[in-house]
């Protein structure tokens, strides 16, 4: 059967506000994709069935033929009250999630295909774009044993990246490595439950519970780590997990490196999970990391704010394919050097380029010959 390649201008939007919806899961029993911030998506699959899912909205079931002729697909928000505090033993619910890990998740080695987009902005202006498609080996979904870190291996199948650097710039912003990003996605606090306070937030959605958490004590940066779980009432699986390392920006101390002062003011990751119907196990469907770093100006540097985003989603879960590791999971992701193939990208699930990214590529093209002022790093 030939794969359907749905590249469409159809926008997924909120029915009431008409605004585009980001990170909507586009999936069927075999393949997965998500929408970008413009509500656009690419979906490649041999199966014509298409499902749309986003927490807080009613699911939409449609087909390739139905969706390709529409300008907009509207999703209807559910009536959910997430602010009212209710009385419950939230910690016992988290314990039930922990007790059901082996039933709901794979704790043995497996492989997945993934798409990763990394973006870097300096003072709100894009300076780097990197898209990676590859395979990842994981020895388990979650790190359930503090004595043994989760192990990963990555095979990059294709990549496209572009960056523009002012040659007067003396700051290099290091991208995270796969190890730190994937470990953060797989660490969900179950081994440190006694360090947190849990509070359940009432929801009118009968399928899920939402439980907020916060550390009982501040850390060395004078911050309380906080976040939330969204948990299925049916089987105590995680639907969504969010972890935020900073809650009081004003008290974050500056660090110093080579005489320059800087501090991280945002470091937040949100991860979603979906069930594979062949294995009956949940897997990481998508994960988004947001970070912000402030640099104090001096006689060599201007005041700068760097915003970094990494958006990863699993395109195919539990594939059973072998991994030919070709990039160190401990290396800065932007240091990866692999060729770009337009034919390859034309047949993969991925995030489409947003209007902002298209404008960035145009700006790079307009400045690429100004070699005295700018250095352009890229492979497409």
C-alpha positions in Angstrom: 0.0 0.0 0.0 1.3 3.4 -0.9 1.8 5.9 1.9 -0.4 9.0 1.9 1.7 12.2 2.2 -0.5 14.8 3.6 1.1 18.2 3.1 -1.7 20.6 3.5 -2.6 24.2 4.2 -5.3 23.0 6.5 -5.1 24.7 9.9 -6.0 23.0 13.1 -7.7 25.7 15.2 -9.8 26.4 18.3 -13.5 26.4 17.4 -14.2 29.5 19.5 -11.2 31.7 19.2 -10.3 30.5 15.7 -6.6 30.7 16.7 -4.2 27.9 15.5 -3.4 25.1 17.9 0.1 24.0 18.5 1.2 20.4 19.5 -2.0 18.7 18.4 -1.2 15.0 18.1 -1.9 13.8 14.6 -1.9 10.0 14.6 -3.3 6.6 13.7 -2.4 3.1 14.7 1.0 3.3 12.9 2.2 6.8 12.5 2.4 10.1 14.5 2.9 13.8 13.9 2.1 17.1 15.6 1.1 20.6 14.5 3.5 23.6 14.6 2.7 27.0 16.2 0.8 28.0 13.0 -1.5 24.9 13.4 0.0 23.3 10.3 1.3 19.7 10.0 2.7 17.0 7.7 1.4 13.5 8.0 2.8 10.5 6.1 1.1 7.1 6.5 -0.2 4.1 4.6 -3.3 4.3 6.8 -6.0 6.8 5.7 -7.4 7.2 9.2 -6.4 10.4 11.0 -7.0 11.3 14.6 -6.5 14.6 16.3 -5.9 14.9 20.0 -5.0 17.7 22.4 -5.6 17.8 26.2 -8.5 20.0 27.0 -10.2 19.4 23.6 -12.6 16.8 22.3 -10.8 14.3 20.0 -11.5 14.5 16.3 -11.6 11.4 14.1 -11.3 12.0 10.4 -9.6 10.6 7.2 -6.9 11.7 4.8 -9.6 12.3 2.1 -11.8 14.4 4.4 -9.1 16.6 5.8 -7.2 17.5 2.6 -10.2 19.4 1.2 -10.7 21.6 4.3 -9.2 25.0 5.0 -9.6 24.6 8.7 -10.4 21.8 11.1 -11.8 23.2 14.4 -11.4 21.4 17.7 -13.9 22.0 20.5 -12.7 22.8 24.0 -13.9 20.7 26.9 -15.5 22.4 29.9 -12.7 21.8 32.5 -12.2 23.7 35.7 -8.6 23.4 36.6 -8.4 26.0 39.3 -10.6 24.7 42.1 -8.7 23.0 44.9 -10.3 19.7 46.0 -9.6 17.6 49.0 -7.9 14.3 48.1 -4.9 12.2 48.9 -2.9 13.3 45.8 0.3 11.5 47.0 -1.6 8.2 47.0 -2.6 8.7 43.4 1.0 9.3 42.4 1.9 6.1 44.3 -0.7 4.2 42.2 0.9 5.5 39.0 4.2 4.3 40.2 2.7 0.8 41.1 1.3 0.5 37.6 4.5 1.5 35.7 5.4 -2.1 34.7 1.9 -2.7 33.4 1.6 0.5 31.4 5.2 1.1 30.2 8.1 -0.8 28.6 10.9 -1.3 31.1 12.9 -3.4 28.6 14.9 -2.1 25.6 13.1 -0.8 22.5 13.6 1.5 19.5 11.7 4.5 18.1 11.9 6.9 15.2 11.8 10.5 16.1 11.8 14.1 14.7 13.5 16.9 16.6 13.5 20.6 16.0 15.8 23.0 17.9 15.5 26.7 17.7 17.6 29.5 19.1 16.7 33.2 19.3 18.8 36.1 20.4 16.9 39.1 21.6 13.7 37.6 20.0 15.4 37.2 16.6 16.1 33.7 15.2 19.7 32.8 14.8 19.7 29.0 14.5 17.4 26.2 13.2 18.1 22.5 13.4 15.8 19.6 12.3 16.9 16.0 12.9 15.2 12.8 11.9 16.5 9.6 13.3 16.2 6.5 15.4 16.7 6.2 19.2 17.4 3.2 21.4 16.0 3.4 25.0 16.6 0.7 27.6 13.3 1.7 29.2 10.7 4.5 29.2 11.3 5.8 32.7 14.3 5.9 35.0 12.9 3.9 37.9 16.2 3.2 39.6 18.3 6.0 40.9 21.3 3.7 41.0 21.3 3.2 37.2 20.8 5.9 34.6 18.6 5.3 31.5 20.7 4.4 28.5 20.2 5.9 25.0 21.8 5.5 21.6 21.0 7.7 18.5 21.3 7.1 14.8 20.8 10.3 12.8 19.2 9.5 9.4 19.1 13.0 8.0 19.5 16.6 9.2 19.0 20.1 8.1 20.5 23.1 10.0 21.2 26.7 9.4 22.7 29.4 11.6 23.8 32.9 11.2 26.4 34.5 13.5 27.6 38.1 13.7 31.4 37.8 13.5 31.7 40.3 16.3 29.8 37.9 18.6 31.9 36.3 21.3 29.2 34.2 22.9 28.4 30.6 21.8 25.1 29.2 23.1 25.6 25.4 23.6 22.7 23.2 22.6 21.8 20.4 25.0 22.9 16.9 24.2 20.6 13.9 23.6 21.5 12.4 26.9 20.4 15.4 29.0 17.3 16.0 27.0 16.1 12.4 26.9 17.0 11.7 30.5 15.0 14.8 31.5 12.1 13.4 29.6 12.3 10.1 31.3 12.8 11.3 34.9 9.4 11.8 36.5 10.2 12.1 40.3 8.7 8.8 41.3 11.9 7.9 43.2 11.7 11.2 45.2 8.1 11.4 46.2 8.9 12.3 49.8 10.5 15.6 48.6 7.3 17.0 47.1 3.9 18.2 48.1 1.1 17.1 45.8 -2.3 18.8 45.3 -5.1 17.6 43.1 -6.8 20.2 40.9 -10.5 19.5 40.1 -11.4 18.7 36.5 -14.7 18.2 34.8 -13.1 15.8 32.4 -13.9 12.4 33.9 -11.1 10.7 32.1 -8.2 12.4 33.9 -6.9 13.8 37.1 -4.5 16.8 37.3 -2.1 16.9 40.2 0.3 19.8 40.9 3.6 19.2 42.7 6.2 21.4 44.3 9.3 20.7 46.3 9.0 21.1 50.1 12.4 22.9 50.2 14.1 25.4 48.0 17.3 24.3 46.1 20.7 25.9 45.9 19.3 28.5 43.4 16.6 29.5 45.9 13.9 27.8 43.7 11.1 25.4 44.3 11.0 22.8 41.4 7.3 22.5 40.4 5.0 21.1 37.8 2.0 18.8 37.2 0.9 15.4 36.2 -2.2 14.6 34.1 -3.2 11.0 34.9 -5.7 8.6 33.5 -8.4 7.5 35.9 -8.8 4.3 34.0 -5.3 2.7 34.3 -3.3 5.3 36.2 -1.1 6.1 33.2 0.5 9.5 32.6 -1.1 11.5 29.8 1.1 14.6 30.4 4.0 15.6 32.7 5.4 19.1 33.1 8.5 20.0 35.1 9.6 23.6 35.8 13.0 24.3 37.5 12.3 28.0 38.3 9.5 29.6 40.2 11.1 32.9 41.5 13.1 34.7 38.8 14.0 37.6 41.0 16.0 35.4 43.4 18.0 33.5 40.7 21.7 34.2 41.2 24.1 35.1 38.3 26.9 32.8 37.4 30.2 34.0 36.0 32.3 32.5 33.1 35.4 34.1 31.6 34.4 37.3 33.4 30.9 37.5 31.9 27.8 37.1 34.1 24.7 35.1 33.1 21.8 33.2 34.6 19.1 30.8 33.4 15.6 32.1 34.2 13.5 29.4 32.4 14.1 25.7 32.2 10.8 23.8 31.6 9.9 20.5 29.9 6.5 19.2 29.1 6.1 15.6 27.9 3.0 13.7 26.5 2.4 10.0 26.3 0.3 7.8 24.0 -0.6 4.1 23.9 0.8 1.8 21.2 -2.1 -0.5 20.4 0.1 -3.3 19.2 2.1 -3.5 22.4 -0.5 -2.1 24.7 2.2 0.0 26.2 2.5 3.8 26.5 5.4 5.7 24.9 6.7 9.3 24.8 4.7 10.8 22.0 6.1 14.3 22.2 8.3 16.4 24.5 9.1 20.2 24.5 11.9 21.9 26.3 12.0 25.7 26.8 14.9 27.5 28.2 15.9 31.2 28.6 19.3 32.6 29.5 20.1 36.2 30.4 23.6 37.7 29.8 24.6 40.9 31.5 26.3 43.4 29.3 29.8 44.7 29.8 32.5 46.5 27.8 32.6 43.5 25.4 29.0 42.2 25.5 25.6 43.7 25.1 22.7 42.7 27.3 21.3 39.6 25.6 18.5 37.2 26.2 18.7 33.8 24.5 15.5 31.7 24.0 16.0 28.0 23.2 13.3 25.5 22.3 13.6 21.8 21.5 10.5 20.0 20.2 10.7 16.3 19.8 8.0 13.8 18.7 8.0 10.1 18.1 7.0 9.3 14.5 6.9 5.5 15.0 7.0 3.7 18.3 8.4 0.2 19.2 9.7 -0.3 15.7 12.1 -3.2 16.6 14.7 -1.8 14.2 18.4 -2.0 14.8 20.3 1.1 15.7 23.6 2.0 14.1 24.7 4.7 16.5 26.5 7.5 14.6 26.4 10.4 16.9 27.5 10.7 20.6 24.5 11.3 22.9 26.9 13.4 25.1 27.7 15.9 22.3 26.2 19.4 21.7 23.4 18.6 19.2 24.2 21.6 17.0 27.7 20.1 16.5 26.2 17.3 14.4 27.4 17.2 10.8 25.3 15.1 8.4 24.2 15.8 4.8 20.8 17.1 3.9 18.5 15.3 1.4 15.4 17.0 0.1 14.0 13.7 -1.1 14.3 12.2 2.3 12.4 15.1 4.0 9.7 14.9 1.4 8.6 11.5 2.8 8.8 12.0 6.6 6.5 13.1 9.3 7.9 16.4 10.6 7.0 19.9 11.8 6.4 22.2 8.8 8.3 25.5 8.6 6.4 28.3 10.2 6.2 31.8 8.7 8.8 33.0 11.2 11.2 30.3 10.1 10.6 31.0 6.4 11.4 34.7 7.1 14.6 33.6 8.9 15.7 31.5 6.0 15.1 34.5 3.7 17.2 36.7 6.0 20.1 34.2 6.0 20.0 34.0 2.2 20.1 37.8 2.0 23.2 38.0 4.2 25.1 34.9 3.3 27.5 36.8 1.0 28.4 39.4 3.6 31.3 37.3 4.7 33.0 40.1 6.6 30.0 40.6 8.9 28.4 37.2 9.2 29.2 33.5 9.3 26.6 31.2 8.0 26.6 27.6 9.2 24.4 25.1 7.5 23.8 22.2 5.2 20.8 23.3 3.1 
